[in-house]
Structures are given as structure tokens and as C-alpha cells.
Amino acid sequence: MHMSDALISVPTGVTFWAVSIGTMAYSVKKLRKEEKEKTIPLMGVMAAFVFALQMVNFSIPGTGSSGHFAGGFLLSIILGPYLAFLSMASVLIVQALFFADGGILALGCNIFNLGFVPSFVVYPLIDSLFKNKLTNFAIWLGAALSLIIGAISVALQTAVSGIAELPFSRLLYLMVFIHLLISIVEGLITVGAYNIIHKIYPSEDYSGDKLKPVVPIFVITIMIASIFSLFASEKPDGLEWSVFKIIGEEKEPTSLIASVHHFLGTIQEKISFLPDYNFHNNQSNLGTSISGIIGSIITIIFAAILGILTNRKTDR
């Protein structure tokens, strides 16, 4: 569900960049009032865990489409909404800059859809509905709702942009339909991942005194990134499938918007050293595995840096 720049107008892109940056600043401010040093290693490895799982697309039978894990709600119930939002932002920034996954102009939209929605819309809703009791059904429902609301948000952002030949009602119907199916798997993966992590971290705060407890999650992350990613479906994801159903491809707009898209695309092409999670002009299993490992490590570092910044106490 990573949006490309071809779907986004400059005003829409800039607006959601501002919203995402503002939310990141707000999250850092809130976290500086708390003692979160112990969660930094877990924040880094959880961000990498989500990065790795997002590489593994799974086919949706009978549709010709595929889905991939989003992970925003999993991060929220493990780390809390503020760290979860920063972790997801880390994942999406690394994907856009180094792997050309999602557009640079659309990055703010992607952070909003995959980070803000599960952290600050769905997580509080599930928390209030189930009164802090994280049953498997509550986890599944939260993950599914996060994906569906995110899909609706994509359709709205595309419609507001008005640069793609995509009738809103048709796009909304297709996005909700395919993501309803994907959300079933999203919920199941979230439930399974949460229960595995809960066994590694029995305490509810998941703080941990040492780095040692994150090692099992890191090992699982590297296995997913280097091995399981090789079996990812090559079918178009839910967003691509919806666009192809309507117009066959994402068409680049003309005029000034096209110039902005081209400029940002050129920058992204120069920065991304493993585009589409593989070597330049040389697609191979080795390239996919290396991309997964390198991306996981970069994501850990990036998320950890954000975590450290939240613990810099300002002088009063």
C-alpha cells in the first residue's frame, strides 16, 4: 500500500509531509517526558522486524493480487503509539530513500496511512473498546481496521490530488474490497507475532534491562529478510491491483507536477542503491537477500537514532 508519486499532487504531498513531520516532533516531545531508554533496542529491532515482513508479499487467491504485512498496529501494542509511529516512519523513510519503495513526495502520505492511522486512530479505539484487554480477537481487529482505514485514506488522498484518472468511487470500492481480504492475513500475522514476542518479553512493558532479549527477534528478522523474502509473490499489491483494474497503469501527469515528480524521482534514483530490493539491472535471489539484511540493519540504526533523540533531555 506504498503510494507512488504518480498518484499525489504537490499540495497533497506537502500537506501530509507537514502532518507527518509535525506528528514526529509531537511524539518526540511526549516521549522526552518518559523514561524510554530501555525500549530503544526493542524499538530498533521491531522496526527492522516490520521492514523484513513487509518484503514478503503473499498472494490473494482468485484475485491476481497480493498483499504484504503493514505492521503499524503490532508496533503500537508493543511499543505504544509514539514509539510505534517513529518506528514506522523509520521503516518507510528507509524504504523510500534506499530501496525506491514508495515515492518521496508521497512519503508523508505513506507515513500517515501506515503509521498515524494505526498509532493514533485505531490503537486508542481498540484500547477503549476492550479496556486494556489485548485478546487475540482485539489484536486481529485492530490490525484489520488499520489496514482498511489506511486503504480508504489512500483513495481519499488520490481523489483530493486529482491528477490520476481514477474515479474515486471505483478506486474506493476496489481498495476496500482487496484490503478486506488482505486484512484477514494482516490480523493473523499480527496475532502470531504478538504472541511470539510476548513469550520473549513476558512483562507487559517490554522494557528489558539488557540487549540480550532482542537477539531472538533480530535472528528471526534476518531469517525473514534473507530467506522468506525469496518466496514473495510477484503479483501486484492491493494498490497496484486497484489502479491496474481501472486504467491499466499509473500515468504520469503533465506540466509542473510532472516536473516535480521527475525531479524527486531523479533524486530517489541516485540515492536508492538497491531499488526494488535488488541489484541495479541484475535481479537475483542474492540481491533480494542482501537487500533484506542491509535494509533491516539500516532500519535498526535509523529507528535507534530516533529513539535516542527522544531521550535527550532539554534544559529547563
Secondary structure, 3 states (H helix, E strand, C coil): CCCCHHHCCHHHHHHHHHHHHHHHHHHHHHHCCCCCHHHHHHHHHHHHHHHHHHCCCEEECCCCEEECCCCHHHHHHHHCHHHHHHHHHHHHHHHHHHHCCCCCCCHHHHHHHHHHHHHHHHHHHHHHHCCCCCCHHHHHHHHHHHHHHHHHHHHHHHHHHCCCCCCHHHHHHHHHHHHHHHHHHHHHHHHHHHHHHHHHCCCCCCCCCCCHHHHHHHHHHHHHHHCHHHHCCCCCEHHHHHHHHHHCCCCCCCHHHHHHHHHHHHHHHHHCCCHHHCECCECCHHHHHHHHHHHHHHHHHHHHHHHHHHCCCCCC
